Amino acid sequence: MPVKIATTHVLLENELIVYRRERSSIWQCRFKVGGFWQRASTKERKLNLAKVKAKELMITAEIRKRDNLPVITRRFRDVPNLPCSVCKTS
């Protein structure tokens, strides 16, 4: 098991982790949605703000999962699953 780095903070055990990468001042987060780990940037430089943003990202992802929307649209194959805002269909 890897050693936990000093810049890693566990907010929810096995659910939500905030960490800072080497040579970066921006906090990142990992959270579990639907049994899969997702990664996202909090875009925050202060730890307290990053913790709040990480919780918001996790809640938003859970809501998207519940509504059968892609949790992360990092890949093009997820884009066709988004609802169309012009034609009001999904």
Secondary structure, DSSP 8 states (H G I E B T S, - for coil): -----TTEEEEETTTEEEEE-TT--SEEEEEEETTEEEEEE---SSHHHHHHHHHHHHHHHHHHHHTT--S---SGGGGGGS-BTTTTB-
